[in-house]
Amino acid sequence: MTDLNLDPNIPDHDAFYAELIDLHNGLDAAQSSALNARLILILANHIGDRNVLTQAFAAAKGDAT
């Protein structure tokens, strides 16, 4: 069983964040939401571990300890 890693784990995190924000440039709210949904599903598929995904849901909602 794998646990969700909440420690910093992205090299050059500032550049990653800038790329993520830039991805949304020129999109309206509906397009931005749809892009986020597609990205979440792509990354969830890549992770593939239901336990980790459930932990991520809790962390995103603010329920993680």
N, C-alpha and C positions, 0 to 999 in steps of 0.2 A: 504494500500500500504506500502510495506517495502522498506527501503533504504539500500544500500550496506554499510556494516560496514568496514571502512578502518582503524579503530583503532586497536592497538595490541590486539589480542583476543585468542592467542594460548598459553596455559600454557606450560612452558618449551620449548619455541620456538627454542632454540639452539638444543635440542635433536630432535625436529621435523625436523629441517633443515638437521641435520646429517642423519636422517633416510631417508629423501627424496633423498639426494645425494647418500647414500649407495644403494638405490633402483636401481640406474643407473650403479653401478659398474659391469664391465664385459660386458656391452652392447655396440654395435657399434652405430654410429650416427642414423642410420635408426631404430634400435630397441629402442633407447632412445626416439626418436620422437614418435614412435608408443605407447610406454608406456605413455608418456605425454598426447597424444591424448586420450587414454583410461581413464587415470586418470581424465582428464578434463570432459569427458562425464559422468563418474560415479559421480563426485562431482556436476556437473550441474544438473543431474537427482535428486540428493539428495536435492539440493537447491530448484529446481522446480519453482521458482518465476521468470517469464520472465523479469519483470522489474529489479529485482536484477541482473539477468544475463546480461541484456543490460548495466547496470551500470558497471558491472565487465569488460565487453568488452571495454568500454570507458576508464576505469581506467588502464587496461592493455596496451591499445594503447597509453595512456598518455594524453587523452582528458578530463579526469575528473578534476573538480575544487575542 
